[in-house]
Amino acid sequence: MQKQSISFRRKTYIAAMRVLMGISVSLTCALVLFLIGYVLYKGLPNVSWQLLTTKPNHLSGHIGILPDILNTMYIVIATLVFVLPLGVGAAIYLTEYAKNKKLVNMIEYAAETLSGIPSIIYGLVGMLFFCQFLGMKTSLLAGAFTLVIMNLPTVMRTTQESLKTVPQSYREGAFGLGAGKWRMIYTVVLPGCMDGVITGCILSVGRILGESAALLFTAGFAHALNGIFEGLGSAGATLTVALYVYAKENGEFGVAFAIAAILMLLTVLINLSAALAGRYFQKRRDV
């Protein structure tokens, strides 16, 4: 009788947990689908070719987001140029070269702490250090350097965990064939964890696209149409900053929803790209 009672309690507990988990999954999926559907429903009707390919004209009242799209591309490229070598290099050093475990633990703890700092703090630090102390003023380059600091822990930790998944036998086999330390890393370890590196890179792009608080203080919110080198040295608004300006300052909610729809589609494409890239490199590694 006691065994039957315990078994019945366990079955009841399992059934209750399954019901609760099902409700949680359903609510989460419903909320995500509602947000995506609502933003696309309100934003896509306001997206036009003229909106995407022209710049704003304050005299005629015309609104265009081409400068904001280009500024977003500039700041993504500039951030990746700096954050990828720093993040991947730091991960390689901590995983393959560092011998002092206490130092490694301190650096990992610092990286995890940096990941939890609010973006507005990064914006204030970037404004004081890059814009004022280094004399960059309000510019896309100052915003890119601020985003480098924000995304460095993500790239470093993602690459570091990917490096740890490479079996130790691969390293020993490379050493047995006479390869040096760096040649072993370059030809054996990095190709074996490329899926994690690419995934971390793509996810960092998603975070760059969605950042606004830090860029308000460092990159500004100008809508000038510039080339990449001229644009990096001057102030400019990214898509997220432009969304804030049009919605909060100008009251152009139709344009704001259009930009939100574009950002939503870009986010979905980035997440799909991360998943596909991870699967592709995983298959290559398994072959």
C-alpha positions as CSV (number, residue, x, y, z in Angstrom):
1,M,0.0,0.0,0.0
2,Q,2.8,2.4,0.8
3,K,4.6,1.7,-2.5
4,Q,1.3,2.3,-4.4
5,S,0.9,5.6,-2.5
6,I,4.4,6.8,-3.3
7,S,4.0,5.8,-7.0
8,F,0.7,7.7,-7.2
9,R,2.2,10.8,-5.7
10,R,5.1,10.6,-8.1
11,K,2.8,10.2,-11.1
12,T,0.7,13.1,-9.9
13,Y,3.8,15.3,-9.4
14,I,5.2,14.4,-12.9
15,A,1.8,15.2,-14.5
16,A,1.5,18.5,-12.7
17,M,5.0,19.5,-13.7
18,R,4.3,18.6,-17.3
19,V,1.1,20.7,-17.3
20,L,3.0,23.7,-15.7
21,M,5.8,23.3,-18.3
22,G,3.3,23.1,-21.1
23,I,1.6,26.3,-19.9
24,S,4.9,28.1,-19.6
25,V,6.0,27.1,-23.1
26,S,2.6,28.1,-24.5
27,L,2.6,31.5,-22.8
28,T,6.2,32.2,-24.0
29,C,5.5,31.2,-27.6
30,A,2.2,33.1,-27.6
31,L,3.9,36.2,-26.3
32,V,6.8,36.0,-28.8
33,L,4.4,35.4,-31.7
34,F,2.1,38.3,-30.5
35,L,5.0,40.7,-30.3
36,I,6.4,39.7,-33.8
37,G,2.9,39.8,-35.4
38,Y,1.9,43.1,-33.8
39,V,5.1,44.8,-34.8
40,L,5.0,43.5,-38.4
41,Y,1.3,44.3,-38.7
42,K,1.9,47.9,-37.6
43,G,5.2,48.4,-39.3
44,L,5.2,46.6,-42.7
45,P,2.4,48.9,-44.2
46,N,4.6,51.9,-43.5
47,V,7.7,50.4,-45.2
48,S,8.2,51.8,-48.7
49,W,11.1,52.0,-51.2
50,Q,11.2,55.7,-50.8
51,L,11.6,55.4,-47.1
52,L,14.5,52.9,-47.4
53,T,16.4,54.7,-50.2
54,T,16.2,58.4,-49.3
55,K,17.4,60.7,-46.5
56,P,15.2,63.0,-44.4
57,N,14.4,66.5,-45.6
58,H,13.3,68.8,-42.9
59,L,12.2,71.5,-45.3
60,S,9.7,69.3,-47.1
61,G,8.9,67.1,-44.2
62,H,10.0,64.0,-46.0
63,I,11.3,61.1,-43.9
64,G,13.9,58.6,-45.1
65,I,16.1,56.1,-43.2
66,L,18.9,55.4,-45.7
67,P,21.5,57.3,-43.5
68,D,20.3,55.3,-40.5
69,I,20.7,52.0,-42.4
70,L,24.2,53.0,-43.6
71,N,25.2,54.1,-40.1
72,T,24.1,50.8,-38.7
73,M,26.2,49.0,-41.3
74,Y,29.2,51.2,-40.5
75,I,29.0,50.6,-36.8
76,V,28.5,46.9,-37.1
77,I,31.6,46.6,-39.4
78,A,33.8,48.8,-37.2
79,T,32.8,46.9,-34.0
80,L,33.5,43.5,-35.5
81,V,36.8,44.6,-36.9
82,F,38.0,45.3,-33.3
83,V,36.0,42.9,-31.2
84,L,36.7,39.6,-33.1
85,P,40.5,39.7,-32.9
86,L,40.4,40.8,-29.3
87,G,37.8,38.3,-28.2
88,V,39.1,35.3,-30.1
89,G,42.7,36.1,-29.2
90,A,41.8,36.5,-25.5
91,A,40.0,33.2,-25.6
92,I,42.9,31.4,-27.3
93,Y,45.3,32.7,-24.7
94,L,43.2,31.8,-21.7
95,T,42.5,28.3,-23.0
96,E,45.7,27.3,-24.7
97,Y,48.5,29.4,-23.2
98,A,47.6,30.7,-19.7
99,K,49.1,28.5,-16.9
100,N,48.0,30.6,-13.9
101,K,44.5,29.3,-13.1
102,K,43.8,32.0,-10.6
103,L,44.5,34.7,-13.2
104,V,42.2,32.8,-15.7
105,N,39.4,32.6,-13.1
106,M,39.8,36.3,-12.3
107,I,39.5,37.3,-16.0
108,E,36.5,35.0,-16.5
109,Y,34.8,36.5,-13.5
110,A,35.5,40.0,-14.8
111,A,34.1,39.1,-18.2
112,E,30.9,37.7,-16.6
113,T,30.6,40.8,-14.5
114,L,31.0,43.0,-17.6
115,S,28.2,41.1,-19.3
116,G,25.8,42.0,-16.6
117,I,26.4,45.8,-16.5
118,P,23.5,47.9,-18.0
119,S,24.2,49.4,-21.4
120,I,23.5,52.9,-20.1
121,I,26.6,52.6,-17.9
122,Y,28.7,51.7,-21.0
123,G,27.2,54.7,-22.7
124,L,28.3,57.1,-19.9
125,V,31.8,55.6,-19.7
126,G,32.1,55.7,-23.5
127,M,31.1,59.4,-23.5
128,L,33.6,60.3,-20.8
129,F,36.5,58.2,-22.1
130,F,36.2,58.0,-25.9
131,C,34.3,61.2,-26.7
132,Q,35.9,63.6,-24.2
133,F,39.1,62.1,-22.9
134,L,40.4,60.8,-26.2
135,G,38.8,63.7,-28.2
136,M,36.7,61.6,-30.6
137,K,33.7,63.7,-29.8
138,T,30.3,62.3,-30.6
139,S,30.9,59.9,-33.5
140,L,30.2,56.4,-34.8
141,L,33.7,55.4,-34.0
142,A,33.3,56.3,-30.4
143,G,30.0,54.3,-30.4
144,A,31.8,51.3,-32.1
145,F,34.5,51.3,-29.4
146,T,31.9,51.4,-26.7
147,L,30.1,48.4,-28.3
148,V,33.5,46.6,-28.5
149,I,33.7,46.7,-24.7
150,M,30.1,45.6,-24.4
151,N,30.5,42.6,-26.8
152,L,34.0,41.5,-25.9
153,P,32.9,39.3,-23.0
154,T,30.3,37.6,-25.2
155,V,32.8,36.8,-28.0
156,M,35.5,35.8,-25.6
157,R,33.4,33.4,-23.5
158,T,31.7,31.9,-26.5
159,T,35.0,31.2,-28.2
160,Q,36.5,29.9,-25.0
161,E,33.7,27.4,-24.4
162,S,34.0,26.3,-28.0
163,L,37.8,25.8,-27.7
164,K,37.1,23.5,-24.7
165,T,34.9,21.2,-26.8
166,V,37.8,20.3,-29.0
167,P,39.2,16.9,-27.8
168,Q,42.6,16.9,-26.2
169,S,43.6,13.9,-28.4
170,Y,43.5,16.3,-31.4
171,R,46.1,18.5,-29.8
172,E,48.2,15.5,-28.8
173,G,48.0,14.1,-32.4
174,A,49.2,17.4,-33.8
175,F,52.1,17.6,-31.4
176,G,52.9,14.0,-32.3
177,L,53.2,14.9,-36.0
178,G,55.7,17.7,-35.1
179,A,53.4,20.7,-35.2
180,G,54.2,23.7,-33.0
181,K,51.9,25.3,-30.5
182,W,50.5,28.0,-32.8
183,R,50.4,25.7,-35.9
184,M,48.4,23.2,-33.8
185,I,45.9,25.9,-32.8
186,Y,45.6,27.4,-36.3
187,T,45.2,24.2,-38.2
188,V,43.5,21.8,-35.7
189,V,41.8,23.6,-32.8
190,L,40.3,26.7,-34.5
191,P,38.7,24.7,-37.4
192,G,37.3,22.3,-34.9
193,C,35.5,25.0,-33.0
194,M,34.6,27.4,-35.8
195,D,30.9,26.8,-35.3
196,G,31.0,28.4,-31.9
197,V,33.1,31.3,-33.1
198,I,30.8,32.1,-36.0
199,T,27.7,31.7,-33.7
200,G,29.1,34.1,-31.2
201,C,30.0,36.6,-33.9
202,I,26.5,36.5,-35.4
203,L,24.9,36.9,-32.0
204,S,27.1,39.9,-31.3
205,V,25.8,41.4,-34.5
206,G,22.3,41.0,-33.1
207,R,23.2,42.8,-29.9
208,I,24.9,45.6,-31.8
209,L,21.8,46.1,-34.0
210,G,19.5,46.2,-30.9
211,E,21.6,48.6,-28.8
212,S,20.4,52.2,-28.4
213,A,21.1,53.5,-24.9
214,A,24.9,53.4,-25.2
215,L,24.8,54.9,-28.7
216,L,22.7,57.9,-27.6
217,F,25.6,59.2,-25.6
218,T,28.5,58.2,-27.9
219,A,27.3,58.1,-31.5
220,G,24.5,60.8,-31.4
221,F,21.4,60.9,-33.5
222,A,22.3,62.8,-36.7
223,H,20.7,61.7,-40.0
224,A,23.5,62.8,-42.4
225,L,24.3,60.7,-45.4
226,N,28.1,60.0,-45.4
227,G,30.6,57.5,-46.7
228,I,32.1,54.9,-44.3
229,F,35.3,56.8,-43.4
230,E,33.6,60.2,-43.1
231,G,30.6,58.6,-41.3
232,L,32.8,56.9,-38.7
233,G,34.3,60.3,-37.8
234,S,31.0,62.1,-37.4
235,A,27.8,61.7,-35.4
236,G,25.1,59.4,-36.8
237,A,22.0,57.6,-35.7
238,T,21.6,53.8,-36.1
239,L,18.2,52.2,-36.7
240,T,17.5,51.7,-33.0
241,V,18.4,55.3,-32.2
242,A,16.3,56.5,-35.1
243,L,13.4,54.5,-33.8
244,Y,13.7,56.2,-30.4
245,V,14.0,59.7,-32.0
246,Y,11.0,59.3,-34.3
247,A,8.8,57.8,-31.6
248,K,9.8,59.9,-28.6
249,E,10.9,63.2,-30.0
250,N,9.0,63.6,-33.3
251,G,5.9,61.5,-32.6
252,E,6.2,59.7,-36.0
253,F,4.9,56.3,-34.7
254,G,4.3,55.0,-38.2
255,V,8.0,55.4,-39.1
256,A,9.0,54.0,-35.7
257,F,6.9,50.9,-36.3
258,A,8.4,50.6,-39.8
259,I,12.0,50.7,-38.3
260,A,10.9,48.2,-35.6
261,A,9.6,45.8,-38.3
262,I,12.9,46.1,-40.2
263,L,14.9,45.4,-37.0
264,M,12.6,42.5,-36.2
265,L,13.2,40.9,-39.6
266,L,16.9,41.5,-39.2
267,T,16.9,39.8,-35.8
268,V,15.1,36.8,-37.1
269,L,17.5,36.5,-40.0
270,I,20.5,36.8,-37.7
271,N,19.2,34.1,-35.4
272,L,18.5,31.8,-38.3
273,S,21.9,32.5,-39.7
274,A,23.5,31.6,-36.3
275,A,21.6,28.4,-36.2
276,L,22.4,27.4,-39.8
277,A,26.1,28.4,-39.4
278,G,26.3,26.3,-36.3
279,R,24.8,23.3,-38.0
280,Y,27.0,23.7,-41.1
281,F,30.3,23.8,-39.1
282,Q,29.1,21.1,-36.8
283,K,28.5,18.8,-39.8
284,R,31.9,19.7,-41.2
285,R,33.5,18.8,-37.9
286,D,31.7,15.5,-37.7
287,V,32.6,14.4,-41.2
